[in-house]
């Protein structure tokens, strides 16, 4: 795990300890949406942030998705 991924795990743990697991799940879901949007905008030529931080955003998305997958409720 690289340092960017470690930082994201720490952020999730902080939110979970401060606000609870439900808030941490919401944080991760929102992060995926925001970061994917920034990357899409960069790919279409409209977002400098998404282009400049692409690898960092992708690392964050991986962590958020893993966190969400691990906490997925069985049906």
C-alpha positions in Angstrom: 0.0 0.0 0.0 1.4 3.4 -0.9 1.4 6.5 1.2 -1.6 8.0 -0.6 -3.7 4.9 0.1 -2.5 4.9 3.7 -3.6 8.5 4.1 -7.1 7.7 2.8 -7.4 4.7 5.2 -6.5 7.1 8.0 -9.1 9.7 6.8 -11.8 7.0 6.8 -10.8 5.8 10.2 -10.9 9.4 11.5 -14.4 10.0 10.1 -15.6 6.6 11.5 -14.3 7.3 15.0 -15.6 10.8 15.1 -19.0 10.4 13.4 -19.6 6.7 13.1 -19.5 4.0 10.4 -22.5 5.4 8.6 -20.8 8.7 8.1 -17.6 7.1 7.0 -19.6 5.1 4.4 -21.2 8.3 3.2 -17.8 10.0 3.1 -16.4 7.2 0.9 -19.4 7.2 -1.4 -19.2 11.0 -1.9 -15.4 10.8 -2.4 -15.8 8.2 -5.2 -18.4 10.4 -7.0 -16.4 13.6 -6.6 -13.1 12.1 -7.6 -14.5 10.2 -10.6 -16.2 13.4 -11.7 -12.9 15.3 -11.5 -11.1 12.7 -13.6 -13.9 12.6 -16.2 -13.8 16.4 -16.5 -10.0 16.3 -16.9 -10.3 13.6 -19.6 -12.6 15.9 -21.5 -10.2 18.8 -21.2 -12.1 20.8 -18.6 -10.6 20.2 -15.1 -7.0 21.0 -14.2 -7.3 19.5 -10.8 -8.3 16.1 -12.1 -5.4 16.1 -14.5 -2.9 17.3 -11.9 -3.9 14.8 -9.2 -5.1 11.9 -11.3 -3.0 9.2 -9.7 -3.8 10.5 -6.2 -7.5 10.5 -7.0 -7.3 7.0 -8.4 -5.6 5.8 -5.3 -8.3 7.4 -3.2 -11.1 5.8 -5.3 -9.5 2.3 -4.9 -9.4 2.7 -1.1 -13.0 4.0 -0.9 -14.3 1.2 -3.1 -12.5 -1.4 -1.0 -13.9 0.1 2.2 -17.4 0.1 0.7 -17.1 -3.4 -0.6 -15.8 -4.7 2.8 -18.9 -3.1 4.5 -21.5 -4.1 2.0 -24.5 -5.5 3.7 -25.5 -9.1 2.7 -28.9 -9.3 1.0 
